[in-house]
């Protein structure tokens, strides 16, 4: 029973951390003015786009 409570406690901690991370990653879209939840910064999006451009052109 004790192991189950420990696992449940760890699961709850991970769930709280995940929810905190989800709700704090909010930025404003400069074009629409809407607030959006994003995981990538604009710089990261540019890097990914530049890396995939040759593949898309081919």
N, C-alpha and C positions, 0 to 999 in steps of 0.2 A: 504494500500500500504506500509505503514511503517513497519508493522509486517512482510510482505513478504520480504522486504529488510533485516530485522534483521535475519530472518531465513536463507535467502540466504547467508548472511555474515557468520553466524555460520557454515553453510554447507561448505563454501569455506575454512574456518579455519580448520575444521576437515579434509578436503581433502588434504590440504597442509601438515598438521601434518602427515597424513597417508603416503603420498608420501615421506616425509622426513624420516620417520621411515623405510619404505621399502628400500629406496636406501642407507641408512647408515648401515643396518645390513648385511654387506658383510664380508665373511671370506674366507681364502684360504684352499682348500682341500689339506691336506698334502700328499695324495696318488697320486692324478691326477695333482695337481698344479693349478687347475681351481679355479676361484673366484666364490663363490656361495652365494646366499642370504639364510640365515638360521635364524630361530627364537629361536632355542634352543642352549644352550652351550653344549660342549661335556660332561660336568659333568651332565647336566640335561638328556641328552640322555642315559648315563650310568644308572642313577637312574631309568628311565622309563624302560629300558631293564631288570634290575634286578627285578623290581616289576612284570613285565609281564612274566618272564621266567617260573615260576611254572605253570602258566595258559597254556602256550604254550606246556610245557612238558606233561601236563595232557591230 
